[in-house]
Every structure is written in C-alpha cells, then in structure tokens.
Amino acid sequence: MRMIKLPEPPSGTPGMPEIFEGGVYTVIRRAVVIGNGFAGAENQCLGLVRALGLSDRHSLY
C-alpha cells in the first residue's frame, strides 16, 4: 500500500468559524425534532433544543 499525503491545513489563526460569528440565532431559525414516544427519547429531544439555544422559543405537539 502507498502512503497517502494529505494537504497541509491552512495557516490562519484558529478561532470561531465564520458562520457562528453572529451567534446561534442567525444560523438556526427553525428546527423540527421528532421523537418516538418513549420518555428517554423525548428528554433527549428537549435536551437537543436546549443545547441549540432554542429553549425559550419552542412549541410542543
């Protein structure tokens, strides 16, 4: 087997990606999270909504 040579990473200052500079609210406007009816899965779905920073703007159906 031959060795694979990967390109060098860009030499810039590591920081926050460009899409996240405005905050999460400019990146994610709406998310639809579907659970399967089990309590554990519903808790994970609510945890995902909280992790995305959308906990103050959600509706449960």
N, C-alpha and C positions, 0 to 999 in steps of 0.2 A: 504494500500500500504506500501511496505517496503522501507526504505531509501536505496539509492544506495551509496556505499562507493567507491569513486574514489581513484586511487593510487596517492601518493604524487608526485609532479613534481621533476625531477632530480635536485639535488643541485649543480649546476655549476654556473659559472659566466655568467650572461646574456650578450650576445653580438651578433655579426653578425653570421648568420648561415654559416655553413662550405661551402655550395655551392656558396655563394656570396663573399667569400674572394678574389677571383681573379678578381672580377668586373663583370659587366653585360655581357661584350663581350665574356667571357668564358662560360657563361650559355646559352645565346640565340644567335644562329648564324643566323637563318633564321626564319622569321615569314611571314605567308600568311594571310592578312587581307582582308576580302571580305565585301564590302558594298552593300546596296540595291538600290543605285541610288539616294537617297534623299540627299540633301545638308547637312542636320544636321547629318546624319549618316556618310557621308564622312568626315566631320570635326571631328567627334568622332574617326574615324579610324586613321586619321592623328595625332590626339592627343595621341592615344594609341602608335603609332610608336614613337612619340617624348618622351613619358613617359618611354618607354623601352630603350631609349638612342640610337635608331637606325635612328635618323633623318638625319644623314649625309650619310647613306647608304640605300637609298630606291629607288624603281622604281615604277612609276605609270602606270597602264594599263587601 
